[in-house]
Amino acid sequence: MVDLSSFKSDDAQEGRLSIASLVLFVVIAGLVASDLVADYGEGSGMAHLLAEGFVLILALSGAILLWRRLQAARAAVSTLQSDLSAAQAEATRWRSENQQVLRGLGAAIEEQFQRWELTAAEQEVALLLLKGLGHKEIAAVRSTSERTAREQARAVYRKAGVTGRAALSAFFLEDLLLPMAAGEDAPA
């Protein structure tokens, strides 16, 4: 599953900054409005009142635009959360429906690793490569250096007789995918 904590942290920080900016616009508008009323009561000149009125309009416009932006962002986050929940539910449903197939595939992959005579560490690296992790991520998961992860990946490729990550994945996936019927267009 994808770790969204860094995204949430960035979004929360941006949200707090946007709310602070909105409050600042409202405070500025309030101060300018009170000054405008006081200046009008003291009989200030029309040019001065127009200038302050212009600043008031700018502050209110900024507050309104920022409010709309916050509302749009909240709606977008709500939609993304809903889409993510639906995708997670679909993935859970798919895994549940195909549990037996997945166990068989896992056993077949493990058997192939044994045929290639991969060490336990190389098997773990190979599985992480198949899951799409990069060398840096593999190193973090396994508490090793990135160089070690890279060297173990090279050993996997060499023992498997493949040229890299894509070829390793293709080795296992190619026969799982149904061939296209003659004259059938590839999916978009």
LUMMILUM-913786 format. One line per 3 residues: number of its first residue (from 1); their letters; for each residue x, y, z of C-alpha. Coordinates in pm, 1 decimal. Layout:
! residues N
NUM	a	X Y Z  ...
//
This chain:
! residues 188
1	mvd	0.0 0.0 0.0  120.4 351.7 -75.5  240.6 566.1 216.0
4	lss	49.0 892.2 195.0  180.6 1041.5 520.0  421.0 1281.6 346.7
7	fks	143.4 1400.5 115.1  -92.8 1446.3 408.0  172.3 1641.6 596.9
10	dda	237.9 1871.3 298.9  -134.6 1917.7 238.1  -197.0 1994.5 605.5
13	qeg	84.5 2249.6 608.6  -47.6 2412.2 289.8  -399.3 2413.4 435.7
16	rls	-279.4 2586.2 753.9  -90.4 2841.9 546.2  -399.1 2908.2 332.2
19	ias	-619.4 2952.0 638.9  -362.4 3184.7 796.1  -353.5 3386.0 472.2
22	lvl	-734.2 3402.1 469.0  -738.1 3525.8 829.2  -472.3 3783.7 740.2
25	fvv	-681.2 3913.9 448.9  -989.1 3936.8 672.4  -793.7 4117.6 947.7
28	iag	-648.7 4361.9 693.4  -995.8 4423.2 549.6  -1133.8 4481.9 900.2
31	lva	-857.3 4725.4 992.3  -887.8 4914.6 665.4  -1269.3 4928.7 702.1
34	sdl	-1244.9 5067.4 1056.3  -982.7 5321.4 944.3  -1200.9 5416.1 649.3
37	vad	-1497.9 5480.4 881.4  -1278.5 5682.5 1120.2  -1128.1 5885.8 834.1
40	yge	-1473.7 5953.6 690.4  -1592.1 6075.9 1030.6  -1292.8 6310.2 1054.5
43	gsg	-1372.0 6453.6 711.7  -1070.9 6316.6 521.8  -1037.1 6403.3 156.0
46	mah	-1208.1 6201.0 -117.4  -872.8 6083.0 -267.3  -766.0 5937.7 68.7
49	lla	-1101.6 5764.3 118.2  -1092.8 5622.0 -237.0  -738.5 5491.6 -184.6
52	egf	-838.1 5316.9 138.2  -1157.4 5191.9 -25.4  -946.4 5042.3 -304.2
55	vli	-724.4 4866.1 -47.2  -1038.7 4737.9 128.1  -1172.7 4598.4 -200.5
58	lal	-837.0 4429.8 -270.2  -827.3 4270.9 76.8  -1185.6 4146.8 47.7
61	sga	-1120.1 4016.3 -304.5  -813.7 3829.0 -179.6  -1015.9 3679.1 104.9
64	ill	-1296.7 3572.6 -129.3  -1058.0 3418.9 -383.2  -868.9 3234.8 -112.2
67	wrr	-1196.6 3110.4 42.8  -1304.4 2973.7 -296.4  -964.6 2809.1 -343.1
70	lqa	-990.4 2643.3 -2.3  -1340.7 2516.8 -82.0  -1223.0 2377.1 -418.3
73	ara	-924.6 2210.6 -250.7  -1149.5 2052.5 13.6  -1381.1 1921.2 -257.4
76	avs	-1082.2 1782.0 -450.4  -945.2 1612.0 -137.2  -1286.7 1463.3 -65.8
79	tlq	-1306.0 1327.8 -422.3  -952.1 1187.1 -401.1  -1026.6 1020.7 -67.5
82	sdl	-1341.6 868.2 -211.9  -1153.4 746.3 -521.3  -873.8 605.3 -305.2
85	saa	-1123.4 425.3 -81.9  -1294.9 278.0 -386.7  -961.3 165.6 -533.3
88	qae	-856.1 9.6 -202.0  -1190.0 -170.2 -174.3  -1155.4 -296.7 -532.3
91	atr	-799.5 -419.2 -462.5  -917.6 -595.3 -145.7  -1206.2 -755.6 -334.6
94	wrs	-972.7 -868.9 -615.6  -721.0 -1017.1 -370.4  -1000.9 -1194.6 -185.6
97	enq	-1149.8 -1342.5 -502.5  -809.5 -1453.2 -631.7  -648.5 -1568.2 -306.7
100	qvl	-597.5 -1926.6 -423.7  -445.9 -1813.0 -753.8  -217.6 -1569.9 -572.9
103	rgl	-98.9 -1840.0 -332.6  -24.6 -2065.9 -629.0  159.3 -1785.7 -806.1
106	gaa	358.3 -1712.2 -491.8  456.9 -2077.4 -462.9  550.9 -2089.5 -833.0
109	iee	766.9 -1778.8 -798.5  936.7 -1922.0 -489.7  999.5 -2249.6 -676.6
112	qfq	1155.5 -2060.2 -966.7  1378.9 -1868.5 -725.2  1497.9 -2204.1 -589.0
115	rwe	1572.1 -2326.0 -944.0  1782.1 -2015.6 -997.9  1956.1 -2095.5 -667.0
118	lta	1893.2 -1749.3 -521.9  2004.2 -1694.9 -164.5  1741.3 -1592.8 91.5
121	aeq	1853.5 -1229.0 63.4  1840.4 -1243.0 -317.0  1490.4 -1394.7 -301.7
124	eva	1374.7 -1111.3 -80.8  1530.6 -853.7 -314.3  1375.6 -1027.2 -616.7
127	lll	1027.7 -1015.0 -458.5  1071.4 -646.3 -377.5  1184.9 -582.3 -735.5
130	lkg	874.7 -762.4 -863.0  663.8 -539.5 -637.1  815.4 -236.5 -809.7
133	lgh	1047.0 -104.7 -539.7  1365.6 75.7 -639.1  1710.2 3.2 -497.2
136	kei	1684.7 286.5 -244.6  1346.6 161.6 -121.1  1471.5 -197.4 -105.5
139	aav	1770.0 -84.1 99.6  1538.2 96.1 341.9  1302.9 -202.8 375.7
142	rst	1591.6 -444.1 430.6  1805.0 -208.3 644.4  2101.4 -238.5 409.0
145	ser	2289.7 5.5 191.0  2163.6 102.0 -150.2  2483.2 -42.8 -295.9
148	tar	2411.2 -381.4 -134.4  2057.4 -379.6 -272.3  2189.7 -292.2 -618.9
151	eqa	2450.6 -571.0 -607.8  2193.8 -825.6 -490.1  1960.7 -716.5 -771.7
154	rav	2244.5 -768.2 -1021.5  2304.6 -1116.7 -878.3  1932.1 -1195.0 -921.0
157	yrk	1938.7 -1076.3 -1284.3  2254.4 -1275.2 -1356.4  2125.3 -1598.3 -1200.0
160	agv	1786.3 -1556.8 -1370.0  1948.5 -1485.5 -1705.1  1755.4 -1160.5 -1751.5
163	tgr	1873.9 -811.7 -1834.5  1697.0 -614.4 -1562.1  1385.8 -541.2 -1360.5
166	aal	1148.0 -529.6 -1659.0  1275.3 -861.6 -1793.1  1246.9 -1018.4 -1446.0
169	saf	884.4 -904.6 -1419.5  811.6 -1016.2 -1773.7  950.4 -1362.1 -1694.4
172	fle	667.9 -1415.0 -1445.4  391.7 -1206.9 -1604.2  418.8 -1291.1 -1971.9
175	dll	244.2 -1627.9 -1947.1  -16.8 -1500.1 -1700.7  -160.6 -1247.8 -1942.5
178	lpm	-409.9 -1373.5 -2193.8  -304.2 -1330.3 -2555.7  -507.1 -1089.0 -2766.4
181	aag	-736.6 -1245.8 -3021.7  -651.6 -1192.8 -3387.1  -766.9 -851.1 -3504.9
184	eda	-826.9 -727.0 -3149.7  -698.7 -379.6 -3068.6  -469.9 -325.7 -2769.9
187	pa	-641.9 -161.0 -2474.7  -596.6 215.9 -2456.6
//
